[in-house]
Amino acid sequence: GENVEQHPSTLSVQEGDSAVIKCTYSDSASNYFPWYKQELGKGPQLIIDIRSNVGEKKDQRIAVTLNKTAKHFSLHITETQPEDSAVYFCAASGGGTSYGKLTFGQGTILTVHP
Amino acid sequence: DTAVSQTPKYLVTQMGNDKSIKCEQNLGHDTMYWYKQDSKKFLKIMFSYNNKELIINETVPNRFSPKSPDKAHLNLHINSLELGDSAVYFCASSQGGGLGAFFGQGTRLTVV
């Protein structure tokens, strides 16, 4: 089955800096890669996603890049703000008989210091 | 107007009891899921239903039994609760293929 590795496990930045979180996946048949933000006491919230036929996608301060050959994808947050502090999860889906099952990375705790 | 809602939000119960968690989505999605988040925040799928039909059962003990009375509802019943069942359980829904899955707020289950 699919295995997703996520790094780093914790990331601390100053307000205004950029933050980058990286993930690798194992199943070359995976074709959908969402990123979720989870704030304390809440459920994961989809913030951006990318499909395997696209190399990069941007939405205001966040962007995701995908390298299918290397089987890795990354989340980039620019001009970080304290409200970006949360746990971020990458996920992969779509391979074989996954039926939409999301396999998650281990999560990254992002702290943005004012 | 909540998209995916779960009840209860908190559940504290004794070992050996049976409990249920309810989930409803008003997004018109065909697929619903149960995920478990452990104490280290790791999220893992348990079940998936598509149009009331079970399509994923991810080697979960048979003490856990999901039920989908219609495509907008997916409930989770847990028999003979054990200490190791303590976790946060999330319901989610999507239009299919996991694309754009929306998660509920979670149910924090504590077994004492």
Chai-1 contact restraints between the chains, C-beta under 6 A:
chainA,res_idxA,chainB,res_idxB,connection_type,confidence,min_distance_angstrom,max_distance_angstrom,comment,restraint_id
A,K42,B,Q105,contact,1.0,0.0,6.0,A-B,restraint_1
A,G43,B,F90,contact,1.0,0.0,6.0,A-B,restraint_2
A,G43,B,F103,contact,1.0,0.0,6.0,A-B,restraint_3
A,G43,B,G104,contact,1.0,0.0,6.0,A-B,restraint_4
A,G43,B,Q105,contact,1.0,0.0,6.0,A-B,restraint_5
A,G43,B,G106,contact,1.0,0.0,6.0,A-B,restraint_6
A,P44,B,F103,contact,1.0,0.0,6.0,A-B,restraint_7
A,L46,B,G100,contact,1.0,0.0,6.0,A-B,restraint_8
A,S93,B,G98,contact,1.0,0.0,6.0,A-B,restraint_9
A,Y99,B,I55,contact,1.0,0.0,6.0,A-B,restraint_10
A,Y99,B,I56,contact,1.0,0.0,6.0,A-B,restraint_11
A,G100,B,T31,contact,1.0,0.0,6.0,A-B,restraint_12
A,G100,B,G97,contact,1.0,0.0,6.0,A-B,restraint_13
A,G100,B,G98,contact,1.0,0.0,6.0,A-B,restraint_14
A,K101,B,I45,contact,1.0,0.0,6.0,A-B,restraint_15
A,K101,B,I56,contact,1.0,0.0,6.0,A-B,restraint_16
A,L102,B,G98,contact,1.0,0.0,6.0,A-B,restraint_17
A,F104,B,L43,contact,1.0,0.0,6.0,A-B,restraint_18
A,G107,B,K41,contact,1.0,0.0,6.0,A-B,restraint_19
